[in-house]
């Protein structure tokens, strides 16, 4: 037998989609529990469960005595040759930050060595973290760099989580996106925990390679974007 989706989850999905589509803008007040209960043909407790799920994801928040308001709406995130996390969100008028989850040096995996044009067994620096917009998590990322070429990079990242600044201090004053692949995934339990979304919720994964001005690869990165908080847009610039 096919398992039915709980009604509160279906309501949460419907409201989330309407927020993503712009029906309710950031700061807008949602209809009352009574109105939503009438709309979906359920009791207020079921509506309350749906709203709590959206609140747990950081999409809405309740103000006592005032109602439930939209905390954030998706932002366009351009994917082009000169992608910079801070610039993308600054241009969109959004506050931003990064949280470091892991900094380590290890042996490159086969796919990493191939992307960075390294020999088997070469060492790489790994930077894993969480990208935040308006104090809400929007993406998990893992960036991998050639350790021999950038020996001091991890020290720079410990002082400043900016990859752009870290590469500049390591002698790479500029870099551009050489390639990007995008596909859809379902969030694992760990990814869902970090991104404050439901397990198996849709996410977008990008795999990219950045190169220095001389054409040599300096970073291969994987990023998992919360599909309800970010709209990826492709650009040749």
N, C-alpha and C positions, 0 to 999 in steps of 0.2 A: 504493500500500500504506500502511496505517496504521502509524505508527511506535509501537513498544511503549515504554512507560515503563520505564526501567531499574529493576531489582529493588530496588536500594538506595534509590532515590527513593520507591518505593512503600512500603518499610518505614519510611522517615523520615516519610512522610505518615501512615501508620497510627499510629506512636508519637506524632507531634505531635497528632493528633486525640484520642488517649487522654489526653494531658496537658491539652489544652483542655477536655475533658469532665470533668476532675477525677479520673480514675482514679489518676493519680500527682500528689500535691500538691507544692508547693514544698518542697525539701529532701529529698524522697523518693528512694530509690535505685531505679534501674531494674534489671530482671533482668540477669543476666550475659550476656556475649556468647554463651557456650555455650548458655544457655537460649533466647535470642532466635534464635540460628541454628537450633536444633531447632524452635522454634515456627514460623518462616517457611520452613523447609526449604532453607536456604542455608548457605554456609560463613561462618566468622567474619569473613573479610575483607569480605564484603558487608555484614554487620551493622556492622562498624567504619566503613565509608563512610557508612552512614545516621546513625550516632551523631555522626560528624564534622560532617555537614551540620547537625544539630540544635545542635551546639556552636557552629558558625559563626554561627548565628542567635541565640545567647545563651539558648537554651531549656534546655540541659543543660551540665554541665561534668564533666570526669573528674578524679578524685583518684587519684593513683598508688597502687596497691596496695589501694584501697578500693572503686573502682567508678565508675559514672556516676550523677550526681545531677541532679534537676530544679532548674534555676536560678530559673525563674519560672513562675508560672501566670497565666492571664489575669485581669485585674481589671475589675470593672464600672466603667463610666465614664458617669455620668448626664448626659443631655442635657436641660436644662431652661432656664427663664427666667434663672436665676442660675448659669450655668456658670462655674466658676473652676478652672483646671487644678490649681493647688496645693492647693485645698481638696478636690477630688475624690480626689486621691491620698493626701492626709493623712488624710482620713476612711477611706480603705481601708487605712491603716496602711503605706503604701508611701513610700519615699524618692523624691524627685523633683528634677529640675533642667531647665534649658533651655540649649541651645547656640545662639548666634546665628550664622546663616549669611550673612545679608545685611541691611543697612540702607541704604535709598536713597530719594530723592525723584525721581519721574518723572511723566509724563503718564498720567492714568487711562485704562485700557482701557474700551471701551464698556460692558461688563457691570459694571465697578467703578463707573463714573460713574452708571449707572442705579441701582445698589444704594445708593449714598451720596447720591443725589439731587443730583448735581453737573452742571454744564454741560460740554459736550464741550470737551476741552482742559484741563480743570482739573487741578491738580497733586495728587498723593497721596504719602503716606509709605508705604513698603513694608517690612515686617518678615518675613523668612523665617528659620525656625529648626527645631530638632530638640528634641522633648520626650523626656525620659529618665525612666524609672522603674527604681529599683534599679540605676542606672548602665547600663541597657539602653535603646536607642532604641525608642520605641513609636509615635511619630507625627512626620510632617513637617507644617509649617504655613506658610501665607502669610497675613498680616494686612495689610489695606490701610486707611488712615485719610485723611480729608480734611486736606490740608496747610494750607490757609488757616485752618481753625478750630483746628488743633493745631500751630502752628508750631514749638514746642519739644519735640515728642514724641520725635523721634529722639535728641536729646541725652539725654533721660531714659532711653531704652532702652539707650543705650550704657553708662550707669552701672548700670542695673538692668534685666534682661531681662523683668521682670514687666509685662505690659500693664496690669493693674489699677493698679499703682503709677504707671506712666507716664501713664495717663489722669487719675489723681487729681492729679498734679502739673501737668497741663495744664488743670485746672479741671473735669474730668468726674469727680465724686466717686462716681458710681454709674452702672451701665449694666445693661441686661437684654437677653436674647436675644429678638429679635422674630420670627425665623424660622430654621428649620434644614431642610435637605434632605440626605438620606442615600442614597448609592447605592454599589454594588459596582464595583470596578475591578480590573485586573491591574497589578501593580507594573512600572513601567518600569525600565530598567537603572539609572538614577540613583537612583530611589526605593529600589530593592532594595539598592543600595550603602549608602545612608544608614541604612536600617532593618535592615540585616544579615539580609535574607531573600533568597530566590531570585527571580530575574527571573520575572515573570508569576505570582508568588504572589498570592493574593487579599488585597486591602486594602479598607478602607472609607473613602469620601470624604464629608466633610460640607461643606456650603456654608452659612454662617450670616451673619446680619446682627444686630449689636448696636446698641441705641439708648440715648441719654442720657435723663434724666428728662423732658425736654421733648419726647421722641418723635423727635428728629432722629437719623439714623443716624451713628454715629461709627466703625464698623468693619465691614468685610465680610471674612470669613475663609474660607479653604479649608484643611482638615486631612485628611491621609491617614494613617489608623490602620493599624498592622499587625494584620491580622485574627486572628492567633493569640495576640496579647498583650493585646488589649482587647476587651471586650464592651460595646457601646453600649447603654445603657438609656434609655428615654424617660420624661421626667417633666414634669408641668405646673408644678412648683414652681421 
